[in-house]
Each structure stands twice: as structure tokens, then as C-alpha cells.
């Protein structure tokens, strides 16, 4: 069962309620099982809404704790924090993003010059590899813009270690087609499968694992289950997270982007929003359904922002802010950050302010600080 393609906050809240009333109690035990397209989900399917912050990590985690208690919600809350971790890790290791972009361009050049690689790539994208499971996932990715998380791991592993395709091309395929395609989660998840994120530790798709967690639907033969990790000479260097800006007091114009579309909960301090502008910066080559979801999410956020602040709200056009100082939610690395207007004040939520500095190494450091991150002052 797919997430709704209607990207609004109301749809996100409906999806959250459906998860809490449906698969939520069995999430820890069932989340790795992919029962197929037509089956009820074993995961929350909230990631398209979280990716655009139509719903926030804080409200989703708190709702789960209210519904299931701290112990009952522990695994789900931890998985929500993986999304925060990846954003914080990319902010503290921006070379991982620039290397992905450079590697993608190098791999595209190889496709143009190496016919054998091009045939393998085209066969993989079209789902013509003959590998049971993989071909179905390739078709589902393009047709539905969605894959179960475990299927994403199997797909990436087979792409890298069995088909021997550049990981950057696979990451690009996901980023363009997934409704929840997120620069940080996507890039670092592919690096993790490849053995680059945690050096020397990769994820290998195994026939018995696929068979078990698809409940026998798929039984892929011929997987390379002994492949070595990918490697790079030097890992991306660590830098401090870019500093946020304080929101100025007085009248401001609020600039909305796809990485944070819950303006009602932004920490604006003494700023008074007089007008709101929104700019959709979809990823390069995004699939039609992804672009439509981005447009719908922004339209929904602008309607809500206009009502909440009692001011004009619409798409960004030349001169939209007038003489007002421009304030914007902090945009993590990716298309939104690249589209921000020069000179704007970038404000950061308490959730990110607490979590990102703890995301510079492995996930365990942030996981141990989850109560602190979720503590007083974090509402949404």
C-alpha cells in the first residue's frame, strides 16, 4: 500500500493516525517484512510528509510515545531519528554530498563511453536483469515512486555488488523517483550499503534474507554474497554545522522551501511575518509525480501560512519581499539550500540545533541522546 500522493499536512496527519491505529503496535517486529504492493504496510509510510516537514519529526515521535509508551515506541522513534541523523551527518560532512554530485557526473560520462556499462544500467533501470525481486522493485520504483525500506536496501546492494554499477547512478535514480527522496537520507543510505559511510561495513543482499522477508515471493539466485566493500582514499572530512541566524525582531518576509513546510511552528521569536513566499526547488530530473507532490505540498503550506500569519502568501516572484528582511527555515544541503535568496536569515529548529552536532560520527551517539533532544522546548 502506497503513501497518499496528496502531499498536504492533513494527509500526513491522516497517515500518522492510520499508522498508530494500524501497523504501529507491531512495527518493531514487522517493519522489515515487505509483503508486496497490494498488502497493508508494515511501516508508517510517513517519510514523504517528513521529508517536506508537512509533519515534523517531533510531533510524530511524541504521538507514537503517547500511543505506545516509551518502550513500545522505542524502535519507531529511533527510526525517526535516523532521518535527523542523516541530515546532521551530511551537514557536518558536506563533502559526502559534493562527492556524490561529482561521482554522478563521472558515472554519466562513463555511460556515454562504455557500451557494456550502459547496457547493464539500462537493463537495471528497466527491470530487465532477470534477478527475481530486483526487476519488480525497479518497476515499482518508476511506476509508483515508492519502495519498502528493506527493498531499497536489497536493491542498492544488488545494484552495487551484483550488477557492479556505480552507486551514484543508483542514488540518483532513487532521488529522482522516490516520493520521499531526500538528499541526506538517500545519499548516506547508499553510502552505508556500499561500505563507505561506516568504513569496512557494507550491506549484502542475501538470497535467504530476501526469501524470508518477502514471505517467499522472491527467491533471487546469482547474488554476489561475498563482495568486498567499496572504498575511498579519504573519508569526507568533518566540519562544524553551519551556524543558524537569529530571527530579526519586527516585520519580515518568510521564504518557504520544500525542506520545511510547517511554518506555523517555526521559532520566529519577535519577528512578525508580513508576507510569505514559496519556492519549489525539486531535485534535478525529478519524476512527474514527485514534482506534482512538491507543488502540492508547497501550495498547501502557503495556504496554511497565509491563514496563520494573516498576510499575503504565494509563489516567490521578483520583488515579492519588498523592503522587508527575509527569514527562512534552515535548509539542509540540497536543492532548497542552493535556491535560498542571498542575505536571508536562516533559522533552525531546536530539534535540529540539538541533534545535528551529535550526528557527526556514528548513529549511536545521537541515539543515546534522544531523550535530551526530545526534552523541554521541542514541541514540533
C-alpha positions in Angstrom: 0.0 0.0 0.0 1.4 3.3 -1.1 1.5 6.6 0.8 -1.0 9.1 -0.5 0.2 11.1 -3.4 -1.8 14.1 -1.9 1.0 16.0 -0.2 -0.7 18.1 2.4 -0.4 18.4 6.1 -3.9 17.0 6.6 -2.9 13.9 4.6 0.2 13.5 6.7 -1.8 13.7 9.9 -4.2 11.1 8.5 -1.3 8.8 7.6 0.0 9.2 11.2 -3.3 8.3 12.7 -3.6 5.3 10.3 -0.2 4.1 11.4 -0.9 4.5 15.1 -4.2 2.6 14.7 -2.8 0.0 12.3 0.8 -1.3 11.9 2.2 0.8 14.7 1.9 -1.7 17.6 3.7 -4.4 15.6 6.2 -2.0 14.0 9.4 -3.3 15.7 8.6 -7.0 14.8 7.2 -6.5 11.3 8.9 -3.5 9.8 11.5 -5.5 7.8 8.9 -7.5 6.0 7.9 -6.4 2.5 4.5 -8.0 1.8 4.2 -6.5 -1.7 2.4 -3.7 -3.4 -1.2 -4.6 -2.6 -0.6 -5.6 1.1 -1.2 -3.4 4.2 2.1 -1.6 5.1 4.4 -2.8 7.8 6.0 0.7 8.1 4.5 4.1 8.7 4.8 5.4 5.1 5.2 8.9 6.7 8.5 9.7 5.1 7.1 11.7 2.2 5.5 14.1 4.7 8.5 14.1 7.0 10.8 14.8 4.1 8.9 18.0 3.4 8.2 18.6 7.1 4.5 18.8 6.4 4.5 16.8 9.7 7.5 17.2 12.0 9.8 14.6 13.5 8.9 15.9 17.0 5.2 15.6 16.6 5.4 12.1 15.0 7.8 10.8 17.7 5.7 12.3 20.5 2.4 10.8 19.0 4.0 7.4 19.0 5.1 7.7 22.6 1.7 8.8 23.7 0.1 5.8 21.8 2.5 3.1 22.8 4.6 4.3 25.7 8.3 4.9 25.6 9.3 1.3 25.4 6.6 0.4 22.9 7.6 3.3 20.7 11.3 2.9 21.1 12.1 1.3 17.8 9.9 3.6 15.8 11.3 6.7 17.4 14.8 5.5 16.8 14.0 5.1 13.1 12.6 8.7 13.0 15.9 9.8 14.4 17.8 8.1 11.7 16.3 10.8 9.3 17.5 13.5 11.6 20.9 11.8 12.0 21.5 11.7 8.2 20.7 15.4 7.8 23.0 16.3 10.7 25.7 14.0 9.4 25.6 15.5 5.9 25.7 19.0 7.4 28.9 18.0 9.3 30.3 16.1 6.3 29.3 18.2 3.2 31.9 16.6 1.1 29.7 13.4 1.0 27.2 15.5 -1.0 29.7 17.1 -3.3 31.4 13.8 -3.9 28.1 12.2 -4.8 27.4 15.0 -7.3 30.9 14.7 -8.8 30.7 10.9 -8.9 27.3 11.1 -10.6 28.7 13.2 -13.4 31.7 10.9 -13.8 29.4 7.9 -13.9 27.2 9.6 -16.5 30.2 10.2 -18.7 31.1 6.5 -18.4 27.7 5.6 -19.6 28.3 7.6 -22.7 31.7 5.9 -23.4 31.2 2.3 -22.1 28.6 0.4 -24.1 28.7 -2.6 -21.7 28.1 -0.4 -18.6 25.3 1.4 -20.4 23.5 -1.9 -21.3 23.7 -3.1 -17.7 22.5 0.3 -16.4 19.6 0.4 -18.9 18.6 -3.1 -18.1 18.6 -2.4 -14.4 16.5 0.7 -14.7 14.0 -1.0 -17.0 13.8 -4.1 -14.7 15.3 -6.5 -17.3 18.2 -8.1 -15.3 16.5 -11.4 -14.7 17.1 -11.1 -11.0 14.0 -12.2 -9.1 12.8 -9.3 -6.9 15.1 -6.7 -8.3 13.2 -6.3 -11.6 9.9 -6.0 -9.7 11.4 -3.3 -7.4 12.7 -1.4 -10.4 9.2 -1.4 -12.0 7.6 -0.3 -8.7 10.1 2.5 -8.3 9.2 4.0 -11.6 5.5 3.2 -11.6 4.6 4.1 -8.0 7.6 6.2 -6.8 7.8 4.1 -3.7 9.7 1.1 -2.3 9.6 -0.6 1.1 12.7 0.3 3.1 14.1 -3.2 3.1 13.5 -3.5 -0.6 15.6 -0.3 -1.0 18.5 -1.9 0.8 18.3 -5.1 -1.3 18.0 -3.0 -4.5 21.0 -0.9 -3.6 23.1 -3.9 -2.7 22.3 -5.8 -5.8 23.0 -2.7 -7.9 26.4 -2.1 -6.4 27.7 -5.6 -5.7 26.0 -7.9 -8.2 25.4 -5.7 -11.2 28.6 -3.7 -10.4 27.0 -0.4 -11.3 28.2 3.0 -9.9 26.4 3.6 -6.6 26.0 7.3 -7.6 23.7 6.3 -10.5 21.5 4.2 -8.2 21.3 7.0 -5.7 20.4 9.4 -8.4 17.7 7.0 -9.7 16.2 6.9 -6.2 16.4 10.6 -5.6 14.6 11.4 -8.8 11.8 8.8 -8.4 11.0 8.4 -4.7 8.2 10.5 -3.3 10.4 10.8 -0.1 13.6 11.3 -2.0 15.8 13.3 0.4 19.4 14.3 -0.4 20.8 13.4 3.1 18.9 10.1 3.8 19.3 8.9 0.2 23.0 9.8 -0.3 24.1 8.4 3.1 22.0 5.3 2.9 23.6 4.4 -0.4 27.0 5.1 1.0 26.1 2.9 4.0 25.1 0.0 1.8 28.3 0.4 -0.2 30.5 0.4 2.9 31.6 4.0 2.6 29.5 5.5 5.5 30.8 3.1 8.1 34.1 2.1 6.5 34.5 -1.6 6.1 30.9 -2.4 6.9 28.6 -2.9 4.0 25.2 -4.4 3.4 25.0 -7.5 1.2 21.6 -8.7 -0.1 21.4 -12.4 0.6 19.0 -14.9 -1.1 17.7 -16.4 2.1 17.1 -12.9 3.6 15.1 -11.8 0.6 13.1 -15.0 0.6 12.4 -14.7 4.3 11.3 -11.1 4.4 9.3 -11.2 1.2 7.5 -14.2 2.7 8.6 -16.4 -0.2 7.5 -14.1 -3.0 11.1 -13.6 -4.2 14.0 -16.1 -4.3 16.8 -14.4 -6.2 19.6 -16.6 -7.5 23.1 -15.5 -8.5 23.6 -12.7 -6.0 27.2 -11.9 -5.1 27.1 -12.6 -1.4 30.8 -12.3 -0.9 31.6 -9.0 -2.4 34.1 -6.6 -0.7 33.1 -3.1 0.5 33.7 -0.2 -1.7 36.4 2.2 -0.5 37.6 5.7 -0.9 41.1 7.1 -0.2 40.0 9.6 2.4 36.5 9.8 4.0 34.7 13.1 3.8 36.2 15.5 6.4 34.2 16.7 9.3 33.2 20.3 9.8 31.0 22.1 12.3 27.4 22.6 11.3 26.9 25.9 9.6 25.6 28.4 12.1 22.0 29.5 12.1 20.8 33.1 12.3 18.6 34.7 14.9 15.3 35.8 13.6 15.2 39.6 13.5 12.6 41.4 15.5 9.9 43.3 13.7 8.3 42.9 10.3 9.8 40.2 8.0 9.0 38.3 4.8 9.1 34.5 5.3 10.6 32.4 2.5 9.4 28.8 2.4 11.1 25.8 0.7 10.5 22.1 0.4 12.6 21.1 3.4 10.3 22.7 6.0 6.7 23.3 5.2 5.3 23.7 8.7 5.6 27.5 9.1 3.1 27.5 12.0 5.7 26.1 14.3 8.8 27.9 13.3 10.8 29.6 16.1 10.3 33.2 14.9 10.8 35.0 18.2 10.0 38.6 17.8 9.6 38.5 14.1 6.3 39.5 12.6 5.5 37.8 9.3 4.0 40.3 6.8 4.2 38.2 3.7 5.1 34.7 2.7 6.8 33.5 -0.5 7.3 29.9 -1.5 9.9 28.5 -4.0 9.8 24.8 -5.2 13.2 23.5 -6.0 12.7 19.9 -6.9 15.7 17.7 -7.5 17.2 17.6 -10.9 15.2 15.4 -13.2 12.5 14.6 -10.7 9.8 12.3 -11.9 6.4 13.9 -12.8 4.7 12.5 -9.7 7.4 13.8 -7.4 7.2 17.3 -8.9 3.5 17.2 -8.5 3.8 16.2 -4.9 6.3 19.0 -4.3 4.0 21.6 -5.9 1.0 20.3 -3.9 3.0 20.4 -0.6 4.1 24.0 -1.3 0.6 25.1 -2.2 -0.8 23.6 1.0 1.9 25.3 3.1 1.2 28.7 1.5 -2.5 28.4 2.3 -1.8 27.5 5.9 0.9 30.2 6.3 -1.4 32.9 4.9 -4.1 31.9 7.3 -1.8 31.5 10.3 0.0 34.8 9.9 -2.9 36.7 8.3 -0.9 38.0 5.4 -0.4 37.5 1.6 1.2 34.2 0.7 2.1 33.0 -2.8 4.9 31.8 -5.1 8.1 33.8 -5.0 8.3 36.4 -7.7 10.6 39.3 -8.4 10.3 41.9 -5.7 8.0 39.7 -3.6 9.6 40.7 -0.3 9.7 44.4 -0.9 12.0 46.1 1.6 11.4 43.5 4.3 14.2 41.4 5.7 13.8 37.8 4.6 13.6 34.9 7.1 13.7 31.2 6.1 13.8 27.8 7.8 17.3 26.4 7.7 17.7 24.3 4.6 19.9 21.3 4.7 22.3 20.6 1.8 20.5 20.0 -1.4 18.3 21.9 -4.0 16.5 24.0 -1.4 19.7 25.3 0.1 21.0 26.1 -3.3 17.9 28.1 -4.1 17.9 30.3 -0.9 18.0 34.1 -1.6 21.2 35.8 -0.7 21.2 37.7 2.6 18.3 35.9 4.2 18.3 34.9 7.9 18.3 31.1 8.3 16.6 30.0 11.5 17.0 26.5 12.9 14.5 24.5 14.9 15.5 23.4 18.4 15.3 19.7 17.3 18.0 20.2 14.7 20.0 22.5 16.9 20.3 19.8 19.5 20.6 16.8 17.2 22.9 17.8 14.4 26.1 18.4 16.5 25.5 14.9 17.8 25.3 13.4 14.3 28.9 13.9 13.4 30.0 10.3 14.0 28.1 7.1 14.2 24.4 6.9 14.9 24.8 5.5 18.4 25.9 8.9 19.8 22.6 10.6 18.7 20.6 7.5 19.7 21.9 7.8 23.3 20.8 11.5 23.4 17.2 11.0 22.1 15.6 12.0 25.5 17.7 15.1 25.6 16.8 16.1 22.0 13.2 15.5 22.7 13.2 17.3 26.0 11.8 20.7 27.1 11.5 23.2 24.3 10.8 20.8 21.5 7.2 21.0 20.6 7.2 20.4 16.8 
